[in-house]
Amino acid sequence: GSPFQEVEANLYKAFELKRRKGHKVSNKWIRIEALRQFKSLQDDSKLPPDLQFKASYGWCRRFMNRRGIKYRKRKSGKSKSANEHIPKFEEFLARLRFQILPPRDPGQNCHPIWGRFPPELRYNMDQVPCPFVVNQDTTFTDEGDEDVHIRAPSDSLRKRQFTLHCVLNAGVGEKAHAWVELVCNGTGTRISRAEKNAWN
């Protein structure tokens, strides 16, 4: 048989243990762990000292095929789908239109296309989450794994710790306006005054 059978057997045991703990498994982890298992067997004189093993991408792909390991996405933990939020969104738009925005002045001159809100008064905002834990949504796992769980050091670390707010209007030329804000969780009470004074 192949001299690497024991390497693969030990590697798969380490893989199963990691997934049972809910930890993410990457292609890089599989290759590094394979090399570690190979070196351990050589140190124990279970493999010839002159035997070479590179844990190449091709070998890694074949190993995963042999063991039925698939690349899967973490199951969503959200309780509601996007469509279930539509009524709440429509309610917000109605409140914005009829309760928050001032009523139209009958004598106000309106643009034939844009009405009373020209492009420079029409703003869009997008949010970019900036979590402390990066790429915790996909992992290699067993083909039959129906509940793909990936454990983070803390669930709160998977959530956004900072949010980048990008705001811009539809104005052209001198009427164009945009800015970016970095918003963090908390009230900032633990930030020193010296750090606050150093901010731009």
C-alpha positions as CSV (number, residue, x, y, z in Angstrom):
1,G,0.0,0.0,0.0
2,S,0.9,3.7,-0.1
3,P,3.5,4.8,2.5
4,F,1.2,7.8,3.2
5,Q,-1.8,5.7,4.4
6,E,-0.9,6.3,8.1
7,V,-0.4,10.0,7.4
8,E,-3.9,10.2,5.9
9,A,-5.4,8.2,8.7
10,N,-3.9,10.4,11.4
11,L,-4.8,13.5,9.4
12,Y,-8.4,12.4,9.1
13,K,-8.6,11.8,12.8
14,A,-7.3,15.3,13.5
15,F,-9.8,16.7,10.9
16,E,-12.8,14.9,12.6
17,L,-11.7,16.2,16.0
18,K,-11.5,19.7,14.7
19,R,-14.9,19.6,13.1
20,R,-16.5,18.0,16.2
21,K,-15.3,21.0,18.1
22,G,-16.9,23.2,15.5
23,H,-13.6,24.7,14.3
24,K,-13.1,25.9,10.7
25,V,-11.0,23.7,8.4
26,S,-9.3,25.3,5.5
27,N,-7.3,23.9,2.6
28,K,-4.1,25.4,4.2
29,W,-4.9,23.7,7.5
30,I,-5.2,20.3,5.8
31,R,-1.9,20.7,4.1
32,I,0.0,22.0,7.2
33,E,-1.5,19.2,9.4
34,A,-0.6,16.6,6.8
35,L,3.0,17.8,6.8
36,R,3.0,17.8,10.6
37,Q,1.7,14.2,10.7
38,F,4.3,13.1,8.2
39,K,7.1,14.7,10.2
40,S,5.8,13.1,13.4
41,L,5.8,9.6,11.8
42,Q,9.3,10.2,10.4
43,D,10.6,11.3,13.9
44,D,9.1,8.0,15.3
45,S,11.0,6.0,12.6
46,K,7.7,4.8,11.1
47,L,8.6,6.3,7.7
48,P,11.9,6.2,5.9
49,P,14.0,9.4,6.7
50,D,14.7,10.0,3.0
51,L,11.0,9.8,2.0
52,Q,9.6,13.0,0.5
53,F,6.1,14.4,1.0
54,K,5.0,17.9,-0.2
55,A,1.3,17.8,0.6
56,S,0.6,19.4,-2.7
57,Y,-2.7,20.9,-3.8
58,G,-3.2,17.9,-6.1
59,W,-2.7,15.5,-3.2
60,C,-4.9,17.5,-1.0
61,R,-7.7,17.4,-3.5
62,R,-7.4,13.7,-4.0
63,F,-7.3,13.2,-0.2
64,M,-10.6,15.1,0.2
65,N,-12.2,13.1,-2.6
66,R,-11.1,9.8,-1.0
67,R,-12.5,10.9,2.4
68,G,-15.7,12.6,1.2
69,I,-14.7,16.0,2.5
70,K,-16.7,18.9,1.0
71,Y,-16.4,22.7,1.0
72,R,-19.5,23.9,2.8
73,K,-21.0,27.2,3.9
74,R,-22.0,27.8,7.5
75,K,-25.7,27.5,8.1
76,S,-27.4,30.9,8.7
77,G,-28.5,31.5,12.3
78,K,-31.0,34.2,11.3
79,S,-34.6,33.5,12.4
80,K,-36.3,35.4,9.6
81,S,-35.7,35.6,5.8
82,A,-35.3,38.8,3.9
83,N,-38.9,38.5,2.5
84,E,-40.3,38.3,6.1
85,H,-38.8,41.8,6.8
86,I,-40.6,43.4,3.8
87,P,-43.7,44.5,5.8
88,K,-41.5,46.2,8.4
89,F,-39.6,48.0,5.7
90,E,-42.8,49.2,4.0
91,E,-44.0,50.4,7.3
92,F,-40.8,52.4,7.7
93,L,-41.1,54.0,4.2
94,A,-44.7,55.0,4.9
95,R,-43.8,56.6,8.2
96,L,-40.8,58.4,6.5
97,R,-43.1,59.7,3.8
98,F,-46.1,60.9,5.8
99,Q,-44.8,61.5,9.3
100,I,-41.1,62.5,9.1
101,L,-40.7,64.4,5.8
102,P,-42.3,67.9,5.8
103,P,-45.5,68.2,3.8
104,R,-45.2,69.9,0.4
105,D,-45.7,73.6,0.2
106,P,-48.4,74.2,-2.5
107,G,-46.5,77.2,-3.7
108,Q,-43.2,75.4,-4.0
109,N,-41.6,75.1,-7.5
110,C,-40.8,71.5,-8.2
111,H,-38.4,70.0,-10.8
112,P,-40.4,68.4,-13.6
113,I,-38.4,65.1,-13.1
114,W,-37.1,65.1,-9.6
115,G,-40.0,66.9,-7.9
116,R,-39.1,68.7,-4.6
117,F,-36.0,66.4,-4.1
118,P,-33.3,67.1,-6.7
119,P,-30.3,64.7,-7.0
120,E,-28.2,66.6,-4.5
121,L,-30.8,66.0,-1.8
122,R,-31.1,62.3,-2.5
123,Y,-28.6,60.4,-0.4
124,N,-27.7,56.7,-0.3
125,M,-25.9,54.9,2.4
126,D,-24.2,51.5,2.5
127,Q,-22.7,49.7,5.5
128,V,-19.6,47.5,5.5
129,P,-19.3,45.2,8.5
130,C,-15.7,45.0,9.9
131,P,-15.6,41.9,12.3
132,F,-12.6,40.9,14.3
133,V,-12.9,37.3,13.1
134,V,-12.3,37.0,9.3
135,N,-13.9,34.4,7.0
136,Q,-15.8,32.2,9.4
137,D,-18.5,31.3,6.9
138,T,-17.0,28.4,5.0
139,T,-15.1,25.2,6.0
140,F,-14.2,21.8,4.7
141,T,-16.4,19.2,6.4
142,D,-17.7,15.7,6.0
143,E,-20.1,15.2,3.0
144,G,-22.9,14.1,5.3
145,D,-22.6,17.0,7.7
146,E,-26.1,18.6,7.7
147,D,-25.5,21.1,10.5
148,V,-22.3,23.0,9.4
149,H,-21.2,24.7,12.5
150,I,-18.1,26.9,12.8
151,R,-17.1,28.0,16.3
152,A,-15.5,31.4,16.8
153,P,-13.5,32.3,20.0
154,S,-16.6,34.2,20.9
155,D,-19.9,34.6,19.0
156,S,-19.7,38.3,19.5
157,L,-16.4,38.4,17.5
158,R,-18.2,37.1,14.5
159,K,-20.6,40.1,14.6
160,R,-19.5,43.4,13.3
161,Q,-17.3,45.3,15.8
162,F,-16.9,48.2,13.5
163,T,-19.2,49.4,10.8
164,L,-18.0,51.5,7.9
165,H,-20.8,53.9,6.7
166,C,-20.4,55.2,3.2
167,V,-22.8,58.1,2.4
168,L,-23.1,59.9,-0.9
169,N,-25.7,61.9,-2.8
170,A,-26.6,61.9,-6.5
171,G,-25.4,65.4,-7.1
172,V,-23.1,66.3,-10.0
173,G,-20.0,68.6,-9.9
174,E,-20.0,71.0,-7.0
175,K,-23.3,69.6,-5.7
176,A,-21.8,66.2,-5.2
177,H,-21.3,65.3,-1.6
178,A,-20.0,62.2,0.2
179,W,-18.4,61.1,3.4
180,V,-17.3,57.9,5.3
181,E,-17.7,57.2,9.0
182,L,-16.3,54.4,11.1
183,V,-18.8,53.5,13.8
184,C,-17.9,51.1,16.7
185,N,-20.0,49.3,19.3
186,G,-20.3,50.8,22.7
187,T,-20.4,54.3,24.1
188,G,-16.7,55.0,24.0
189,T,-16.4,55.5,27.8
190,R,-13.3,53.3,27.9
191,I,-11.4,55.3,25.3
192,S,-8.8,57.6,26.8
193,R,-9.0,61.3,26.3
194,A,-5.5,61.2,24.7
195,E,-6.7,58.8,22.1
196,K,-9.8,60.9,21.4
197,N,-7.7,64.0,21.0
198,A,-5.5,62.3,18.5
199,W,-8.5,61.6,16.2
200,N,-8.9,63.5,13.1
